Amino acid sequence: MTNKMEVKKLNLWYGKVQALYDVDMPVKQHKVTSIIGPSGCGKSTLIRCLNRMNDIIPLCRIEGSVYLDAKDIYGKNMDVVDVRKKVGMVFQKPNPFPKSVYENIAYGSRVAGISNKKKLDEIVESSLKEAFLWDEVSERLNESAMGLSGGQQQRLCIARALAIKPEVILMDEPCSALDPIATAKIEDLIYKLKQKYTVIIVTHNMQQAARVSDNAAYMYLGKLIEFGETKQIFENPKEELTENYITGRFG
Amino acid sequence: MPLLPESIKQKFSISGTKVKFTEKLIAILLLISALVAIGVIFSIILFLLNESIPAFIEIGITEFLLGTVWKPEGIIYGFKPLFGALPLIFGTLICTFGAMLIAIPLSIGSAIFIAELAPVWLKAIAKPAIELLAGIPSIVYGFFGLVVLIPWIQNTFNITSAEGWLSGSIILAIMAIPTITSVAEDSITSVPQHFKEGSLALGATKWQTISKVVIPSSLSGITAAIILGIGRAIGETMAVIMVTGNAANIPILTDPFSPVKTLTGAIAIEMGEAPHGSIWQHSLFGLAFILLIITLVVNLIAYYVLKKLREKHLASSSKIDKKKNLILSLKILQKIKRHLNIIILCISILLILWIFGILVAGFLGLIIVGFYLIRKKITAKNSQRIAFILITTCVLIVVAFLVIILQDIIANGIGALSLDFITQSPRSLGRSGGIFPAIVGTFYLAGGAILIALPIGVFSAIYLTEYTREGKLTKIIRMGADLLNGTPSIVFGLFGLAVFLYILGLPRCMLAGQITLAFMILPTIIRTTEEALKAVPQSLREGSYALGATRWQTIRRVVLPPSTPGIMTGSILGLGRAAGETAPILFIAVIFSSRFLPNSVFQPVSALPYHLYILATTVPNSKTNQYGTALVLLIVVLLLYLTAILIRNRYRKKVRW
C-alpha cells in the first residue's frame, strides 16, 4: 500500500505559540484516515497544513515537510494553487458562496479556466451526482445556495470540492454543524468516496471515526501520540494517553 | 452571566412613586429630543422652500431649471437679469463626474490593497492613517489646489489659467479618496474568512478569490462608499470655489481648463453680493433646494441599489417564482448586462475621444481591444500579476497625492509657527501678527456646537434604541438622520441664515454659527451613539431588569457606562468636523481678521478655516501666514480625529463581549 501523502517532522507556530510538535504521519492511498483528539490538540491545524491553508493566516510559521506523491508541498518550486487543486477541502461549517448552486459547483472549474458551458454543465451534474445531491437540487440549480438546508449545503461543498477532480479530500469536522440524519448521509458519502479518492477527516465524534476510517491518528497537545489501523487504535491502543481518551477516562 | 455590583442593587431601592415620576419625566424628555431631531430635518426643507418659492414663482420653474444663462447681477447693474441654473447644475455634475472617474479606481484599488494584500504591520498603520486623512478640512485641499496645483499645471502645460473643471475634479477626487477608501476597506475586510478559504481551497489564486468572491460579497459596502464619495463631492463648497474659476458658463467638455461655477460655488460667492430680499437672493435659496434634491436623489438611488444587492444575496424561492412571469424581460436584461461592459467601454472611449482627441482615444481603444482579445490566453497567474501591479500603482498614486499635500503644508507652514503666531492678534489684514482670535473662535464655535448637539443627539439615540420598538417613528428619524448626514454643509448655512438672521432677526453672531454647526453634526452623533448602545449585549439589560431596576436606571447604570467611549468617539468626530467647516458659518457667524475675542454669543467671531479662506483668496502677499493658518487648522482637526481613533481602537481591543 503506497503513501499518498506523508507528514514529516512538522512544526508550526502561531506567532510565539507552538501548535504542532514534530508531527509524522503517513496517509494511505484510497483509505480514510481520521484524526482524533481533544479540543485544541492541533487536529484542525494539522489538516490545514495538508493543503497549505495555513498560509493565509498571518504570523503562522511552519517547519518540516508534507509530501504529496513524494513531492514536498512546502518545497521551493511548488505552487500553492496547484497543491490546492490536488488536495481539496471541506470545512467545519458549510461555506457555500452567496451564489447559485450551479455557480458554486462551477466556481473551481471557472477559475481553472474552463468556460465552455456544455462542459461546465457536465461537471456540475456529475459532481452533484457524486455527492448524492443531484436529485434534491436538480430543479433549483439557479437558486441561491444559501437557501439549502445545512446538510445539503455541506454536501454541496463536498460536490464543489469534487468538481475540481482532486486526489485527496480533507474534511475538517464536516458533520459538527449537522443533525444525525444529515451526518449519516455524509458518512455514507465518505465511505463511497474512498473508492476514487484519498480522504482525511478530522472529527470530534469517536464513533464516527470508528465507523468511517481505516486508519486513525490520536493527537494531544500538538503532538501525534499514536497512529495505526482504526481497529487497533480503538480496541488495543498502545499508548496510555490514547486509551484514556478512547475509554472516556480523559479528563 | 452578567454581574451587577452590590452598590447598584442598593441604589435601586428608592421609594416607588418617586421612581415612577422620574421614569415618566425622562421618557418625555427623550421623546422631546427625538422630536427636535425630526423637527430640524423637516424645518430645513421647509425654510429652504419658503425662501426659494418667490424665486420659483417670479422666474418660473422651467426657466430656472433649464435656462442656459446665469446672470443675476443684472438686478444691480441695471440690465435684464437671467436666472438659468443649468450652467451651475452642469458645473456641479461635471466636477463630480470627473472627480469620481479619478477617485473610484484609486480608492477601490487602495481599499483592496489595505484589506487583502498589505502585511499586518502595514495594515495597522494604513487603516488609521486613511481615517485620519478623511478628516482633513476641505478648505485645506482647496488651499493646496489654489497655491500649488493650479500654478503647477499652468507652468507645466503653459496655460494662462488652469482654474476650471479639471482642477476642481482633481481636488474633489483627492478629498474624496480617503472617505471612499476607508468605507470600502471596512466592507472588504468584513467578508467572512470562510468564503475566502472556500475559494482558495478550490485552487483559486488570490486574485481570483478577490475578484470573484470577495468583491462581489462586499459590493453593497463598496457601493455605499462610492455614494458617500459622490455625496461629498456634490456638496463640497470651499475646495471647489478656490479652484474652478467660478464663471457661470456651460462647461466645455473638450477644454478641461474651462472655468465653471458649481451650485455650491454660486451660493457661497453670490450670497454676500445679493441684496437682502431680492429675487437674486431667493434664487440662491432655490439653488440650495436643487442641491438638496440632487443629494436626495443620489441617496435614494443608493438606498435602492443597496436593497437590490442585499436581496440578491438572500435566497428566497418565492421571489424566484414571481420572477418567472418576467422571464422574457429578464432575458433581455441579461443580454444587456452581458454587453454592459462593452457599452460602458464604448461610451467612455467616445467621451475620451471628445475630450482628448482622436489619438489618445484610438490608442486607449487599441490597448483595451487587444487586452480583450488575449484575455483568455492570459494565465491565472499572469492576470494576478497584472492586477496586483495595477493595485499597487493605485496605492502609490494615492500615497503620492497625500504626501505631497501634507509635505507642502507642513514644510511651508512650519516657518510661520511661533509663539507669537498663536498668541497674537492679526495685523495688516492678517499679513503679519498671529491668529489667536481665530484659534479661540474655532474652539468657541465647535465647542458650542457640540454642547448643543450632544444632549439632543444622545437623548434621541437613547429614545430610538431603548424606548421604541422598530416602527414608523424610528424609521422616519433614522431616514432623517441619514438625509441630514448627506446634506451639503452650505445648505445648513442657508438654513441658519434664513432662521436666525432673517426670521429671528439676530445679528451675524457666534450663537447662530454654533446652532447651525450643531444641526450639521447632529446626525453623526445620533448614529454613533445608536451603534454604541446597540453593541451592549441584551443579557446585561436583562440582568439589570431581573434585579428590579427600571428602564432608566438600567440605561443609566448598565447601558450607558460601557457605551461612553463610543459616544465620545462620535462627539470628537463631530467636534473635528465642526472645527474644519467653513461653508455653514460663512454668512452667519464669522468676521475676518478680528483682533478681539467676542464678549458674548451675540457677537461675530473669527475662525481658522474662514481666516484661511479670506487670506488665500483676497489678501495678496500673505503666503507665510496662509500656510501657517492651514497648518494650525490641520493640526487642530487632525489631533481631534486622532484622539477619536485612539479611543475607539483602545476600546475595540479591550471590550470583547
Interface residues (C-beta under 8 A of the other chain):
Chain A: N51 M53 I56 P58 L59 V81 D82 R84 K85 G88 M89 F91 K93 N95 P96 F97 P98 K99 Y107 G108 R110 V111 A112 G113 S115 R140 N142 E143 S144 A145 M146 G147 C157 R160 A161 A163 I164
Chain B: P119 V120 P192 H194 F195 K196 E197 G198 S199 L200 A201 L202 G203 A204 T205 Q208 K212 V213 P216 S217 H313 L314 A315 S316 S317 I320 K376 T379 A380 K381
